[in-house]
Amino acid sequence: MIRFHIISIFPEVVRAYCNASILGRAQESGHIVISYVNPRDFARDKHQKVDDRPYGGGPGMVMMLDPLIRAFDRVAKSIARKKNVKTKVIIFVPSGKQLTNAYAKTLTKKYTDIVLIAGRYEGIDARVKKIFKAEEISVGPFVLTGGEVPAMIVVDACARQIEGVLGKGESVEESRTASPEVYTRPEVYEWKGKKYRVPKVLLGGDHAKIEVWRKGKQG
């Protein structure tokens, strides 16, 4: 079992995704546990302020250190009540280490608790990384409006590596998930006068030829 702890000012965004479909069933079956902590709950002012202007000037706002520290402290106390824990803290930046299936598998093998800090605005105070000894992870060379989507991607990528989460063990294999072309019924589909057919090699039952075809499609 892996426990994910998500620190986000929009936990409802992540919760909606993670409670559906396979991830929802994975929680029900006890393969994964997902908890949420909102830094706004730890803000020290009545407006629950979690951002401020950056030192040195520049556009946008930066997530403040104190609410994040206090939110993480809540998570840390929760983890400390467990036995034999190994914790990984992750923050998200476009320039970070690229998330891969191999890395997701490593996370599930090495850690019991994974803390995902979802930044917003122009980012989070850089001292968070130093204090938490967090690893910077990237889900791609692009900028998003927040870290909630990357957090969902990490949970999804890790959960499917856990035995019992997916219906069939072979679905975990990278050779299947990386295949750019998959087909199902009907064999021939007609749309606006044009027929779209399933490749003949997939219909012949020769699994050796099918495997060669699939490898060729992977490039």
N, C-alpha and C positions, 0 to 999 in steps of 0.2 A: 504494500500500500504506500502511496505517495501522498503527502499533504502539501497542497499549494496554498500559500498565503498571499493574497493580492491586496496591495495598498493602492487605493485609487480614490479620487474624488467623485468618480462616476461608477461605483460598484454595480449599479443596476444594469449598466451596459454589458459588463462581463457576465454577470449572473444570468441574464436572459439567454445568452449563448450557451453557457456551460450547463445549464439545467435542461437543455434540449437534447434529444437524440442519444447518440452513443455516450457522450460525456455525462448526460443526465443518468443514464443507466449505470455507468461506471461508478457514480456516486452512490446510487441506490444499492449496488452490490458490494460497496465497501472497497473497491479497488483504488479509488482516489477520494480525497477529502479536499474541499475547497472552502476557504474562509476569506472574509473580506473585512478590511479595516479602512475607514475613511479619515484621511488627515484632517478634514474639517471638524471632526468631533474633538480634535485636540488643539484647535486654534484657541488663542488666549483672549480674543476680543469677541464682542457680541455679534459681529458680522461674520464670524467664522472665516476670517481672512487667511488664505494660504499662499498668497503670492505678493511680490513686491518688486519695485523697480531694480534693475541690475546695477551694481556698482560699476563705475566707469562709463555709464551711459549705454545706449543701444536701444533697439526696438523691443517691444513686447515686455512681458513680465517674467519673473523667475519664481519657481516654487520655493517657498521659504524652508529653511532648515528645521526650525523648531517643531512645527506640526508633523513633519515626516519622521523626525527623531522620536517623538512621543508615540506616533502611530507604530513605528517599528518596535519600540519598547514593549508595547502591548502584545505584538506578535511574538517577540522574544520570550516574554514571560509565559505565553501559552505553550511555546515549544519546550521551554525548560521543564514543564510538568511531565513531559514524555521521557521515556527511557531509550538509551542507545540511539540518540539522534545525530544526524549529520546534516548540517544546514548549508544551503547555497542561496546567496542573495544576488539578484539580477536587476540591472537597470537597462533601459533601452536607448541606444543612440545609433544613427545611421552608419557611423564609422566603427561600430563595435565588431566583435567576433561574429562571423556569419553563422546563423542558426542552420543546422543540418540535421538529417535523420540520425547520423552517427552521434552528434552532440546530444540530441534528445535522448538517445539510448544511454549514453554515458550518465546523464543526469539521473535517469531512473535507476541505474545500477549503483551509483555512488551516494545518493542523498535520500534522506527520508523526508526532508522538509525543504521546499523551494519557495523563497520569498520573491515575489515579482513586484517591483515598484514602478507604477505607471506614471510617468511624468506628464506634464501639460505645459502650455504656454511656450516659452522659449527654452524650457528645460528645467532641471532641478539644480539647486545649489550644489556645486561641485564637491563640497565637503561631505556630502552624503556618501559618495563613493568611497572616500577615505575612511570615514567612520565605520561604515558597514562592511568594508573590504568587498564591495560589490563588483561583479564582473559586468562589463558592458557588452551587450548582445545586440546584434542587428538582424532584422528579418528581411532586409533588402536595402539597396542604395537609394533610399527615398525618404522624404520627411512626411510624417503623419501628424494629425492634430493632437494626438496623445498616445500614451503607451498602452491603452486598453486593448487595442487590436493586437499588438505584439504579445501582450500577456495571454490573450486567448489562443494565439498561435502556439505559444510554448506549451500551454496546458494540453492542447489538442495533440501536438506532435509527441509529447511525452506520454500521454495517456495511452495512445495506440501501441506503444512499445511494451505495455504491461500485459502479461499473459492473462487472458480471460476477458479483456476489455472488448476485443473484436470477436466477431462470430467465428472466423476461420483464421488459423494461425498464418496461412500463406498470405493473407491480406497485408500483413506487416512488411513483407519483403519489399525492399526498395525496387526490385526489378518489376514489380507489379505497379506500385504507386507511381513510378517514373514513366510508365508506358504512356505515350502521347495519344494513342489510338485504341479505344475500346468500343465494342459494338454489342447490341442486343437486338431482339426482335422488334419489328419485322425484318426479314432478310432483304426485302426491297421496299423502299419508301418513295412515294411519288409526291412531288411538290411543284406546283406551277408548271406541269407538263414535263418535268425532268425527273428521271429515276436515279435514286441514290442507293447503291448496293453495298452489302457487306463484302469485304474482300474474300475471294474464293478460297484462299488458303485457310481461312478460319472455319470454313464449312466442310472441309475434307476429312477431318478427324485425324490427320497425320500430325501428332504432337511435336515431333522433331522439326518438321517444316514450320509449324506455328511458332516454335521457340526461336528459330532462325529469323523468321519474319519480325517478331517482336524486338529482338535484339537490334535488327536493322533499323527499326523505327526509333530506337532510343538514340541513334546517332553516334 
